Amino acid sequence: MSEILITGFMPFGNFTENPSGMLATEYGEKYAGLVTGKGLPVEYELARQELVQLLDTIKPQACICIGLAAGDTFRLETLARKPQQYEQYPGQEIYHSIIPDNISQYCTEHEHFIISENCGQYVCEATLWTLLDHAARHNNPQTAFFLHVPAISTNWPYSRIKDIFAKFFDLCLTILLFNYGGMSENNFIFR
């Protein structure tokens, strides 16, 4: 199976710890050889350049971008609008995420997740737009979406965010291995 790319973001503004970048780095280390994890800068052009370079170099079958958002839910983002900062780039005004049905279904049924059509029109949405534009132009990655996670707080310590993401990622990994690796979900066991 080709690699899975997970990106998050580096700390920014008042957020001295960004769980999205922490998750990307940890999962890149935990699943080295299968997953590449990278924290992107919270800056439109630099994030775009780094993401495109990773996509062109790794050529992953799947890319999960993670970002930080206010609120108490994990948000599976289903579309990206082209940001004003990217007017000079060709591409559609709106792209829809490429999400396996089982992942969407999990998010609709899980208490900590919602399906969202508003990625926030900031660097997160610009990153999702870049990912989906790349997928449209290169027919790769085959799975491409963005997940917002809550900020670290008293109600959302990093350990809780990490635990919920771990269950979500285990499902994603099972589905992706089944879809792209020729493995049956019934004979794949984690850890």
C-alpha positions in Angstrom: 0.0 0.0 0.0 1.2 3.5 -0.7 1.6 5.9 2.2 -1.0 7.9 4.0 -0.1 11.5 4.5 -1.4 13.2 7.6 -0.8 16.9 8.0 -1.6 19.2 10.9 -0.5 22.7 11.8 2.2 24.2 13.9 1.3 26.4 17.0 0.1 29.9 16.1 -1.3 33.0 17.8 -2.5 32.2 21.3 -2.3 28.5 20.6 1.1 27.5 22.0 0.1 23.8 21.5 -1.7 22.7 18.4 -3.2 19.2 18.7 -3.4 18.9 14.9 0.3 19.1 14.4 1.0 17.0 17.5 -1.3 14.2 16.1 0.3 14.4 12.6 3.8 14.1 14.1 2.8 11.3 16.5 1.1 9.2 13.8 3.9 9.6 11.4 6.2 8.2 14.1 3.8 5.5 15.2 3.1 4.2 11.7 6.5 5.0 10.1 6.7 3.5 6.7 3.0 3.6 6.2 2.2 7.1 7.4 4.0 10.4 6.9 3.1 13.0 9.4 3.9 16.7 9.0 3.0 20.0 10.8 2.4 22.8 8.3 3.0 26.5 9.0 -0.2 28.5 9.6 0.5 30.8 6.6 -1.4 30.5 3.3 1.5 30.3 0.7 3.9 28.3 2.9 1.3 25.8 3.8 0.3 25.4 0.2 3.9 24.9 -1.0 4.7 22.4 1.7 1.6 20.4 1.1 2.0 20.3 -2.7 5.7 19.2 -2.2 4.6 16.4 0.1 1.9 15.2 -2.2 4.2 15.3 -5.2 7.0 13.5 -3.4 5.1 10.9 -1.4 2.2 10.4 -3.9 0.0 9.0 -1.1 -3.2 7.0 -1.7 -4.8 9.0 1.1 -4.3 12.4 2.8 -5.9 13.4 6.0 -5.4 17.1 6.9 -6.1 18.1 10.5 -6.6 21.5 11.9 -7.7 23.3 15.0 -11.1 24.9 15.4 -13.1 26.4 18.2 -15.8 24.3 19.7 -16.3 20.9 21.3 -16.6 18.7 18.3 -14.5 17.0 15.7 -15.7 18.3 12.3 -15.3 16.3 9.1 -15.1 19.0 6.4 -16.9 18.0 3.2 -16.1 21.0 0.9 -13.5 23.7 0.3 -14.1 27.1 -1.3 -11.2 28.6 -3.2 -9.6 31.3 -1.0 -9.1 34.8 -2.2 -5.4 34.4 -1.5 -5.3 31.8 -4.3 -7.0 33.8 -7.1 -3.8 33.5 -9.2 -4.1 29.7 -9.2 -6.3 27.8 -11.7 -8.9 25.5 -10.2 -12.5 25.2 -9.3 -14.3 27.6 -7.0 -15.5 24.6 -4.8 -14.2 21.1 -4.4 -15.9 18.3 -2.4 -13.8 16.1 -0.1 -13.1 12.5 -1.2 -14.3 10.6 1.8 -15.1 6.8 2.0 -18.7 6.3 3.0 -17.8 4.3 6.1 -15.8 7.3 7.4 -18.7 9.7 6.8 -21.1 7.2 8.4 -18.9 6.9 11.5 -18.9 10.7 11.9 -22.7 10.9 11.6 -23.1 8.3 14.3 -20.4 9.2 16.7 -21.3 11.7 19.5 -18.1 13.8 19.2 -18.2 14.2 15.4 -20.2 16.4 13.0 -20.3 16.7 9.2 -19.4 20.3 8.2 -19.7 22.2 5.0 -17.9 25.3 6.4 -14.1 24.8 6.8 -13.7 28.3 8.0 -12.2 30.3 5.2 -8.8 30.5 6.8 -5.5 28.5 6.2 -7.5 25.3 7.0 -9.9 25.8 4.1 -7.0 26.9 1.9 -5.2 23.7 2.7 -8.2 21.6 2.0 -8.7 23.4 -1.3 -5.1 22.8 -2.2 -5.4 19.1 -1.4 -8.6 18.6 -3.4 -7.3 20.7 -6.3 -4.2 18.5 -6.4 -6.4 15.4 -6.3 -8.5 16.6 -9.2 -5.5 17.4 -11.3 -3.5 14.3 -10.6 -6.2 11.7 -9.7 -4.3 11.3 -6.4 -4.7 10.9 -3.5 -7.8 8.7 -3.9 -9.0 9.7 -0.4 -8.6 13.4 0.6 -10.3 15.2 3.5 -9.9 17.6 6.4 -10.8 17.0 10.1 -11.0 19.8 12.6 -10.2 18.9 16.2 -11.0 21.0 19.3 -8.3 23.2 20.9 -6.6 21.8 24.0 -8.5 23.0 27.1 -9.8 21.8 30.4 -12.7 20.0 28.8 -10.5 18.8 25.9 -7.1 17.8 27.3 -4.7 16.5 24.6 -5.1 12.9 25.9 -8.9 13.0 25.2 -8.4 14.5 21.7 -5.7 11.8 21.0 -8.0 9.0 22.2 -10.9 10.0 20.1 -8.6 10.6 17.1 -7.1 7.1 17.6 -10.4 5.4 17.2 -11.2 7.5 14.2 -7.8 6.8 12.6 -8.1 3.0 13.3 -11.3 3.0 11.3 -9.7 5.1 8.5 -6.7 2.7 8.4 -8.9 -0.4 8.2 -10.9 1.2 5.4 -7.9 2.4 3.5 -6.1 -0.9 3.8 -9.2 -2.7 2.6 -9.7 -0.2 -0.3 -6.1 0.1 -1.5 -4.2 -2.9 0.0 -6.3 -5.8 -1.1 -6.8 -6.9 2.5 -10.1 -8.0 3.9 -11.3 -6.0 6.9 -12.0 -9.3 8.7 -8.4 -10.5 8.7 -6.6 -7.2 9.6 -5.9 -6.8 13.3 -4.5 -3.6 14.8 -1.5 -3.5 17.2 
